[in-house]
């Protein structure tokens, strides 16, 4: 466990360095873009003054070390555009995005896991063939196209749901539906494949041949054997929900964290981009670390592999 924590910290440091370098290599000067955004002429003196104010005139090492010091102080710097602390701005916009991602994530899992298991247990049946064909079609549907269709259907043809904003529960229905439909297609196929694959293992067939009741056989044998691959599917699919949230918030004019980060990328607001990327990475790293702990709990062989690997 200590070794995994060390690897997690090392990965986090390397990721922060990668994001910092990537921002400095990106085309476009934040000072010039800010002056153009407010309608001012980006004269050299004004640009130099802003760069000095933001510390962009310092060397790369000095800028990175100053940012690291801010992180250890519990800060992420101030936004170039607004001058406000990045952490405060992120916290103000994080709540709608968490609701959007959590709602779509839970709905996707509630749909895909039972549906995938049922299809796998009834492999080759007519419903399995129909749903499997639909999932093939669903894999080719882009999220933005599906979101626009939902907006047109339930916001224009049948105006029963709002399509812009996030002030009520109704505003979350279409964005969550769009993300969940796109993500469920892949998850259903994967869970179905796991069910078909694990049902053919010799110890699963031996348990079935013993005539165990379904209430004992499925939870204690088949579902327990599938726990780790399904857990892996859940943890690895989480980053895709962040990407889907960025696109969905843009289409639905959703004033959340993802839209805020995307606007910062357009404006080259380095502190906002760096802080947002670091926050997302920290959440994903912690989520994966918790998944590793669940691996240890679910399968004792993981403990043995871990001990042999560390020795």
N, C-alpha and C positions, 0 to 999 in steps of 0.2 A: 504493500500500500504506500509506503514511504517513497519507493522508487517511482510509482505512478504519479504521486504528487509532485515530485521533482521534475518528471517529464512534462507534467501539465504546466508548471511554472515556466520551464524553459520554452515550451511552445508558445506560451502567452507573451513572453519577452520577444521572441523572434517575430511573432505576429505584429506586435506594436512597432517594431523596427521596420517591418515590411510596409505597414500602412504609412508610417512617417516618411519613408523614402519614396513611396509611390506618389504621395501628395506633392513632394518637391519636384518630382519628375514630370508631373502632369502639366500640359500646356496651359497658359493663361496666368496672369498675375493678379492676385486678390485685390491689391490696391487699385490697379487700373480698372478692374471690373466693378469695384465698389463705386468709384468716381463716375463711371459710365452709367451705373444703375441709378444714381441720384441726379443724373443730368449734367454733371460737371465735366470739364475738359481734363483728361488725365495728363496734366503737365508733369514734367520730370521732377520738379521741386515738391509738388503735392504727393506724387508717388513715393519719393524718397522719404518724405516726412511720415507717411503712413507705414512704410516698411520699417522705419526706425521705431515707431510707436509699437508696432506688433512684434518687434524683434526679428524680423525677416532679414535684416542686414547683418546678422551674426552668422557665424559659421554653422555648418550642419551639426557638428558635435555639440556646440553650445545650445542650439535650438532643441536638440533631442534631450539633452540632459536637463534643460529647464522644464521641458514637458514631463519628464520622468519625476522630477522633484514635485511638480504640481500633483501628479497622480498619487504619490506617497502622502501628500498632504490632504488627500481626499477631494481634489479639485481637478477639473478638466480644462481650465483656462476660460477665457472670455471670447465670445463670438466676435469675429471681425465686423460683421454687418450690424449687429444690434448693440454690441458692447456689454451684453448681459452674460452672467456665468452660464457656461454650456450645460452644466449639470442641472441647474434650475430649469432651463428651457427644455431639456430632455424629459425631466420629471413631469413638466406641465403637459407634454404631448404623449407621454408613455401610456397613460391609462386607456385611451381609445384603442391604441394598437394592441395592447395586451388583451383587451376584450376581443378584438377581431381575431387575433392569432389563436387565443385559447378557445374561442367558440368554434372556429373552423377546424382546429386540431382535434377537439373532442368529438365534433360531429363526424369528421372523417374516420376516426377510429371506431366510433360506435356503428358506423355504416359498414366499413370495409372488413373489420375483423369478423363479426358474425356472418356477413355475407360470404366472405372468402372461405371460412370454415364450412359453411353449409354447402357451397358449391363444390368444395374439395371432397366432402363426404358423399356427394351425389355426382361425382365426376362421370361424364358421358351422358348424363340425362339431358332431356330437352331444355329445361331451364338453364342448366350449366352451359350448353352450347349457345343459347340465346344471349345470356349475360356475357359470356366470354367474347362473343362477336361484338357486342355493344362496347365492351372495354377496349377492344382494338380500335373501334371508331373514336372512342373518347380520348385515346392517347394522342390523336392527331388534331384535337381541338385546342387552339391556344386560349389561354386564360382571358386575354384582353377581348377576344372575339366573343367568348361566352358571356363576359361581363356586359358588353355592349348589347348583346341580344336580350339579356335579362332586364337591362335598363329600358330598352325599347318595348319589351313585352309588358312589363309590370309598372312602367312609369309613363308610357305614352299610349299604347293600345288599351291596356287595362290599368289606369292610374290608381293603383291601390297601395303602392309602397313608395316612399321617398327614395330618390336616387342621388341626393347630394347631402352631405353633412353627417353628423354623428350625435345629434342632440337627444335622440330617443332610441328605444329598442328597435323600432321599425327600420331605422337607418342601417342597422346591422344585418338585416335579413338577406338582402341581395348580395352584399360583399361576402358574407359567410357562405352563402349558398354557392356562389361562383367558385370560391377557393375550394370548398369541400368537394364539389363535383369533380373538379380537375384532379385533386389529390387522391380521391377515393378510387379512381379508375386504376391507377398504378398499384395502390395498396391491396385492392381486391385481388388482382392477378397474383401478387406476391404471396398473400395469405393462402390463396387457393393452391398455389404450387407447393407451399410448405405442407399443407394438409395432405395432398396427394403423395408427396415424397415420404413423409413420416409415417403415413398409414401403411406403407409397404415394408417398413423396417421389421426385422425378424422378431424382435421382442414385443413389438406392437401386435403383430399377427399372432404370436404365442399367447399374449394376454387375451386377445379376442377369442382364440380357440378354447380358452379355459371357460368360456361362457359367462364372463363377468357381466353384471348388470351395466346398462349404459350410464347410470348415475355414478358408478365407480370407475368404469373403463375410461370414459372420455376425460374427466378431470384428472384422474390419478396417473394415467398413462399417456394418452395422445396429447392432450393439451399441455401437460407438464413438459413433455418432450419438445413441444413447439414453442415453449416460453421464450427461450433465448433468441431464436431467429426472429420471432415477432417483436421482442424487445429491441433487437438490432434494427429492425425495420422502423420502429417508432422513433428511435433516437437519430437515425440517419436521415429520416424524412423531415425532421424539425427545421433545418436550415432552409429547405425549400418553401416553408411557410413564411419565412421572413421575406424571401424574394417575391412570393405571391402577394404579400401584404404591401410591398412597395408599389407594385403595378396596380393593385386594386385600389389603394388609397389615392393614387393619381387619377384613375378613371372616375371614381365616385367623389372626387374632391373631398376626401376624408382627411380632416385636420389632425393627423396622427404623427407618430414618431417617424415612420417610414417616409412619408411625404416631406417631413422636415429635413431628414437626412438627404433625400434626393435633391431638394432645393439648395441645400448647402453644397452639394457636389457641383451643381450648375454654377454657383457663385464662387467656388474655390474657397469656401470658408473652412480653412484648415482645422481650427480647434473643434468645430462642430463635427466635421467628417471623422477626425481622429478619435474624438470622444465617443461618437456613435458607434463606430466600428469596434472600438475596444469594449464597449458595453455589450454589444451583440456577441462578440467573441467570448467574453467572460461568461455570459449566460449559456452559450452552447458548450463551452468547456466544462462548466459545472454540471450541466445536464448529462454529458457523456460520462463524467466521473461518477455521478450517481448511478448511471446505468451499469458501470463496472462493478459497483458495490452490489447491485442486484444480481449480476452474473455470479458473484461469489456465493450469494445466498441461494440462488436457484440450482446451481450445479456444483457439487463438491469437487469435481474433477478440475474445475477452474482453480481451486485452491492448490491442488497438487501441481498443476502446470505452473502456477505462479511461483511456488516454492522451488521447483526444479530450475525455473528460469533465473530466479534471483541467485541461486547457488552457482 
